């Protein structure tokens, strides 16, 4: 199973959330979808991954299973140029959307 889905289940348990509670936090109506996600049966869109990270108060790389930023950087360097551009744009969007007003972000937004 993908590390993302394993971590969603782990963080849910660590935060003492039921599947129904987590479903409501990330925008689903019932816990059934969380069951499918934790089993790796759902291909999550990036926008949902962001909602899970926000619900658990962790970064997306941490939710994805990266243990440090060097590992993330090394993987980014393995991508072709268009893949790196896509990831940079996605990260800028995430910082803009969630970093500026995120009460859990003590460092504030990343400056360009």
N, CA, C and O of each residue as an XYZ file, in Angstrom:
448
protein
N       0.846     -1.181      0.000
C       0.000      0.000      0.000
C       0.892      1.246      0.000
O       1.984      1.234      0.567
N       0.436      2.276     -0.614
C       1.161      3.534     -0.707
C       1.310      4.165      0.676
O       0.395      4.104      1.497
N       2.461      4.766      0.921
C       2.755      5.389      2.217
C       1.736      6.474      2.589
O       1.402      6.638      3.762
N       1.246      7.211      1.589
C       0.242      8.243      1.848
C      -0.969      7.654      2.560
O      -1.419      8.190      3.573
N      -1.494      6.557      2.037
C      -2.704      5.962      2.599
C      -2.434      5.346      3.973
O      -3.278      5.414      4.866
N      -1.259      4.749      4.134
C      -0.868      4.234      5.449
C      -0.795      5.373      6.463
O      -1.242      5.228      7.601
N      -0.229      6.507      6.045
C      -0.084      7.634      6.953
C      -1.415      8.280      7.296
O      -1.601      8.755      8.416
N      -2.331      8.304      6.359
C      -3.665      8.836      6.673
C      -4.287      8.015      7.799
O      -4.845      8.569      8.746
N      -4.187      6.695      7.690
C      -4.728      5.830      8.748
C      -3.978      6.044     10.061
O      -4.594      6.121     11.124
N      -2.648      6.141      9.989
C      -1.841      6.340     11.195
C      -2.162      7.663     11.872
O      -2.407      7.706     13.078
N      -2.162      8.748     11.093
C      -2.448     10.061     11.679
C      -3.875     10.131     12.222
O      -4.119     10.798     13.227
N      -4.808      9.456     11.576
C      -6.189      9.441     12.083
C      -6.228      8.779     13.459
O      -6.833      9.294     14.399
N      -5.567      7.623     13.553
C      -5.531      6.925     14.848
C      -4.772      7.743     15.900
O      -5.217      7.861     17.041
N      -3.620      8.309     15.505
C      -2.814      9.106     16.442
C      -3.574     10.319     16.973
O      -3.353     10.760     18.101
N      -4.479     10.856     16.139
C      -5.279     12.015     16.538
C      -6.620     11.621     17.163
O      -7.458     12.477     17.447
N      -6.808     10.334     17.370
C      -8.022      9.810     18.005
C      -9.292     10.252     17.275
O     -10.284     10.638     17.893
N      -9.231     10.185     15.948
C     -10.378     10.559     15.127
C     -11.063      9.300     14.598
O     -10.404      8.341     14.195
N     -12.377      9.320     14.607
C     -13.101      8.248     13.932
C     -13.062      8.525     12.435
O     -12.716      9.628     12.011
N     -13.414      7.538     11.648
C     -13.470      7.745     10.200
C     -14.517      8.799      9.849
O     -14.322      9.589      8.926
N     -15.610      8.809     10.577
C     -16.661      9.808     10.349
C     -16.162     11.206     10.686
O     -16.419     12.153      9.944
N     -15.448     11.340     11.806
C     -14.896     12.653     12.184
C     -13.947     13.167     11.109
O     -14.031     14.325     10.702
N     -13.041     12.300     10.648
C     -12.075     12.706      9.636
C     -12.783     13.048      8.325
O     -12.423     14.012      7.650
N     -13.777     12.263      7.979
C     -14.524     12.525      6.743
C     -15.100     13.940      6.756
O     -15.003     14.663      5.765
N     -15.686     14.323      7.856
C     -16.266     15.666      7.963
C     -15.196     16.752      7.871
O     -15.431     17.802      7.274
N     -14.023     16.506      8.457
C     -12.941     17.495      8.422
C     -12.419     17.753      7.008
O     -12.003     18.865      6.684
N     -12.446     16.713      6.168
C     -11.871     16.863      4.826
C     -12.924     16.991      3.731
O     -12.586     17.064      2.550
N     -14.201     17.017      4.119
C     -15.236     17.313      3.143
C     -16.019     16.146      2.572
O     -16.644     16.278      1.520
N     -15.996     15.001      3.251
C     -16.817     13.868      2.819
C     -18.023     13.762      3.750
O     -17.986     14.249      4.880
N     -19.089     13.126      3.272
C     -20.308     13.008      4.077
C     -20.275     11.860      5.071
O     -20.885     11.943      6.137
N     -19.564     10.782      4.730
C     -19.533      9.607      5.608
C     -18.117      9.070      5.739
O     -17.222      9.431      4.975
N     -17.936      8.208      6.716
C     -16.638      7.589      6.938
C     -16.299      6.499      5.943
O     -15.161      6.030      5.908
N     -17.257      6.088      5.139
C     -17.015      5.025      4.160
C     -15.897      5.400      3.205
O     -15.076      4.555      2.849
N     -15.855      6.648      2.788
C     -14.802      7.090      1.865
C     -13.433      6.989      2.535
O     -12.449      6.645      1.879
N     -13.360      7.284      3.825
C     -12.089      7.180      4.553
C     -11.639      5.721      4.578
O     -10.448      5.440      4.441
N     -12.564      4.808      4.749
C     -12.228      3.384      4.697
C     -11.569      3.043      3.368
O     -10.529      2.386      3.335
N     -12.175      3.489      2.273
C     -11.627      3.211      0.943
C     -10.268      3.874      0.750
O      -9.373      3.286      0.143
N     -10.109      5.084      1.258
C      -8.835      5.801      1.142
C      -7.750      5.067      1.913
O      -6.662      4.832      1.387
N      -8.038      4.706      3.149
C      -7.041      4.023      3.971
C      -6.660      2.662      3.392
O      -5.558      2.173      3.641
N      -7.548      2.052      2.631
C      -7.252      0.783      1.981
C      -6.531      0.966      0.647
O      -6.169     -0.011     -0.008
N      -6.327      2.216      0.250
C      -5.625      2.496     -0.993
C      -6.463      2.292     -2.238
O      -5.919      2.106     -3.326
N      -7.772      2.325     -2.097
C      -8.681      2.090     -3.222
C      -9.078      3.372     -3.946
O      -9.807      3.320     -4.937
N      -8.603      4.533     -3.460
C      -8.987      5.823     -4.024
C      -7.724      6.565     -4.437
O      -6.753      6.627     -3.684
N      -7.747      7.123     -5.631
C      -6.647      7.965     -6.093
C      -6.986      9.399     -5.718
O      -7.829     10.028     -6.358
N      -6.330      9.921     -4.679
C      -6.666     11.245     -4.161
C      -6.126     12.360     -5.043
O      -4.997     12.296     -5.530
N      -6.944     13.372     -5.236
C      -6.493     14.589     -5.904
C      -5.645     15.385     -4.925
O      -5.782     15.244     -3.710
N      -4.769     16.222     -5.465
C      -3.877     17.015     -4.623
C      -4.665     17.893     -3.653
O      -4.241     18.091     -2.514
N      -5.794     18.414     -4.088
C      -6.589     19.278     -3.208
C      -7.068     18.513     -1.975
O      -7.162     19.095     -0.894
N      -7.369     17.240     -2.111
C      -7.788     16.432     -0.959
C      -6.594     16.096     -0.071
O      -6.716     16.064      1.154
N      -5.436     15.844     -0.690
C      -4.234     15.580      0.101
C      -3.943     16.787      0.995
O      -3.580     16.633      2.161
N      -4.105     17.983      0.440
C      -3.915     19.202      1.232
C      -4.885     19.260      2.404
O      -4.503     19.660      3.503
N      -6.129     18.865      2.181
C      -7.128     18.888      3.259
C      -6.759     17.899      4.378
O      -6.931     18.193      5.561
N      -6.252     16.724      3.980
C      -5.815     15.760      4.993
C      -4.634     16.318      5.791
O      -4.609     16.214      7.018
N      -3.665     16.905      5.102
C      -2.506     17.478      5.795
C      -2.954     18.568      6.761
O      -2.474     18.641      7.892
N      -3.866     19.403      6.315
C      -4.390     20.466      7.174
C      -5.121     19.890      8.383
O      -4.959     20.390      9.496
N      -5.910     18.863      8.183
C      -6.665     18.250      9.280
C      -5.728     17.659     10.339
O      -6.020     17.703     11.534
N      -4.595     17.102      9.881
C      -3.645     16.491     10.813
C      -2.578     17.473     11.300
O      -1.767     17.143     12.165
N      -2.588     18.697     10.728
C      -1.600     19.727     11.084
C      -0.179     19.255     10.792
O       0.724     19.403     11.616
N      -0.002     18.683      9.598
C       1.317     18.255      9.130
C       1.529     18.810      7.725
O       0.583     19.269      7.084
N       2.755     18.767      7.254
C       3.043     19.192      5.888
C       2.670     18.074      4.922
O       2.557     16.912      5.313
N       2.481     18.436      3.658
C       2.185     17.423      2.642
C       3.336     16.422      2.524
O       3.080     15.219      2.476
N       4.601     16.876      2.475
C       5.683     15.879      2.420
C       5.660     14.912      3.608
O       5.918     13.720      3.442
N       5.353     15.420      4.798
C       5.276     14.537      5.962
C       4.135     13.536      5.809
O       4.298     12.357      6.125
N       2.996     13.993      5.332
C       1.865     13.101      5.103
C       2.215     12.044      4.056
O       1.787     10.894      4.156
N       2.991     12.441      3.058
C       3.411     11.526      1.997
C       4.479     10.537      2.459
O       4.784      9.572      1.758
N       5.048     10.780      3.647
C       6.014      9.836      4.187
C       7.463     10.253      4.086
O       8.353      9.454      4.378
N       7.724     11.487      3.678
C       9.096     11.970      3.626
C       9.548     12.281      5.047
O       8.840     12.945      5.803
N      10.725     11.796      5.399
C      11.210     11.994      6.757
C      11.987     13.289      6.914
O      12.118     13.805      8.024
N      12.502     13.818      5.815
C      13.194     15.103      5.892
C      13.140     15.785      4.532
O      12.809     15.170      3.519
N      13.471     17.059      4.540
C      13.367     17.828      3.298
C      14.396     17.401      2.263
O      14.159     17.573      1.067
N      15.533     16.849      2.682
C      16.540     16.399      1.718
C      16.009     15.284      0.828
O      16.287     15.250     -0.370
N      15.252     14.383      1.414
C      14.663     13.298      0.631
C      13.711     13.868     -0.422
O      13.695     13.415     -1.567
N      12.927     14.854     -0.027
C      11.997     15.489     -0.948
C      12.755     16.181     -2.079
O      12.383     16.059     -3.246
N      13.808     16.900     -1.733
C      14.611     17.605     -2.733
C      15.258     16.620     -3.703
O      15.284     16.863     -4.909
N      15.774     15.523     -3.186
C      16.391     14.507     -4.048
C      15.386     13.948     -5.048
O      15.713     13.746     -6.217
N      14.175     13.701     -4.591
C      13.145     13.195     -5.505
C      12.761     14.247     -6.542
O      12.544     13.922     -7.709
N      12.680     15.487     -6.123
C      12.374     16.571     -7.072
C      13.426     16.633     -8.171
O      13.104     16.854     -9.338
N      14.682     16.435     -7.789
C      15.768     16.504     -8.767
C      15.714     15.359     -9.770
O      16.286     15.462    -10.855
N      15.042     14.284     -9.426
C      14.906     13.143    -10.344
C      13.840     13.375    -11.411
O      13.803     12.671    -12.420
N      12.987     14.348    -11.191
C      11.903     14.625    -12.131
C      12.420     15.334    -13.372
O      13.405     16.069    -13.301
N      11.769     15.121    -14.508
C      12.110     15.922    -15.682
C      11.684     17.373    -15.434
O      10.931     17.651    -14.500
N      12.161     18.280    -16.261
C      11.915     19.711    -16.071
C      10.428     20.043    -15.920
O      10.061     20.827    -15.045
N       9.572     19.460    -16.758
C       8.144     19.773    -16.656
C       7.543     19.237    -15.355
O       6.616     19.839    -14.813
N       8.054     18.121    -14.850
C       7.592     17.590    -13.569
C       8.001     18.475    -12.408
O       7.218     18.699    -11.486
N       9.250     18.989    -12.452
C       9.703     19.922    -11.415
C       8.875     21.194    -11.435
O       8.513     21.718    -10.382
N       8.575     21.692    -12.621
C       7.773     22.915    -12.754
C       6.387     22.688    -12.156
O       5.877     23.534    -11.421
N       5.786     21.553    -12.471
C       4.459     21.234    -11.938
C       4.494     21.213    -10.403
O       3.624     21.792     -9.754
N       5.505     20.542     -9.825
C       5.595     20.447     -8.373
C       5.872     21.813     -7.743
O       5.325     22.119     -6.683
N       6.694     22.622     -8.364
C       6.960     23.962     -7.841
C       5.687     24.805     -7.843
O       5.398     25.515     -6.880
N       4.934     24.716     -8.932
C       3.674     25.458     -9.005
C       2.695     24.977     -7.937
O       2.018     25.784     -7.301
N       2.622     23.655     -7.743
C       1.720     23.097     -6.738
C       2.126     23.541     -5.338
O       1.269     23.867     -4.517
N       3.420     23.555     -5.064
C       3.891     23.987     -3.749
C       3.644     25.478     -3.528
O       3.263     25.891     -2.433
N       3.858     26.279     -4.559
C       3.571     27.719     -4.423
C       2.089     27.940     -4.136
O       1.717     28.762     -3.299
N       1.251     27.186     -4.850
C      -0.186     27.288     -4.622
C      -0.519     26.907     -3.176
O      -1.296     27.591     -2.510
N       0.070     25.820     -2.701
C      -0.204     25.366     -1.337
C       0.252     26.392     -0.309
O      -0.468     26.671      0.650
N       1.438     26.952     -0.502
C       1.942     27.959      0.437
C       1.055     29.193      0.397
O       0.711     29.754      1.438
N       0.686     29.611     -0.808
C      -0.179     30.790     -0.939
C      -1.531     30.539     -0.274
O      -2.042     31.385      0.460
N      -2.100     29.367     -0.541
C      -3.440     29.060     -0.042
C      -3.454     28.749      1.446
O      -4.345     29.200      2.166
N      -2.476     27.984      1.912
C      -2.518     27.511      3.284
C      -1.465     28.134      4.192
O      -1.603     28.080      5.414
N      -0.429     28.717      3.629
C       0.660     29.226      4.446
C       0.419     30.597      5.023
O       0.857     30.875      6.139
N      -0.259     31.458      4.305
C      -0.424     32.841      4.726
C      -1.293     32.948      5.968
O      -0.932     33.655      6.909
N      -2.416     32.271      5.993
C      -3.359     32.398      7.103
C      -3.420     31.167      7.990
O      -4.312     31.057      8.831
N      -2.495     30.250      7.817
C      -2.521     29.014      8.588
C      -2.069     29.286     10.017
O      -0.913     29.644     10.243
N      -2.952     29.125     10.963
C      -2.631     29.412     12.361
C      -1.567     28.480     12.905
O      -0.936     28.791     13.915
N      -1.350     27.323     12.246
C      -0.346     26.376     12.699
C       1.009     26.616     12.060
O       1.963     25.893     12.346
N       1.108     27.608     11.210
C       2.347     27.896     10.502
C       3.059     29.041     11.214
O       2.755     30.210     10.975
N       3.996     28.710     12.079
C       4.663     29.742     12.864
C       5.643     30.556     12.049
O       6.002     31.663     12.451
N       6.086     30.040     10.913
C       7.057     30.756     10.092
C       6.402     31.683      9.106
O       7.074     32.556      8.557
N       5.123     31.531      8.859
C       4.446     32.356      7.864
C       4.714     31.858      6.459
O       5.281     30.783      6.268
N       4.314     32.624      5.503
C       4.441     32.227      4.106
C       5.886     32.318      3.646
O       6.673     33.122      4.145
N       6.204     31.481      2.691
C       7.521     31.503      2.078
C       7.566     32.671      1.121
O       6.633     32.881      0.346
N       8.623     33.419      1.168
C       8.775     34.576      0.281
C       9.444     34.133     -1.011
O      10.318     33.266     -1.000
N       9.030     34.733     -2.127
C       9.636     34.420     -3.423
C      10.939     35.153     -3.568
O      11.609     35.025     -4.592
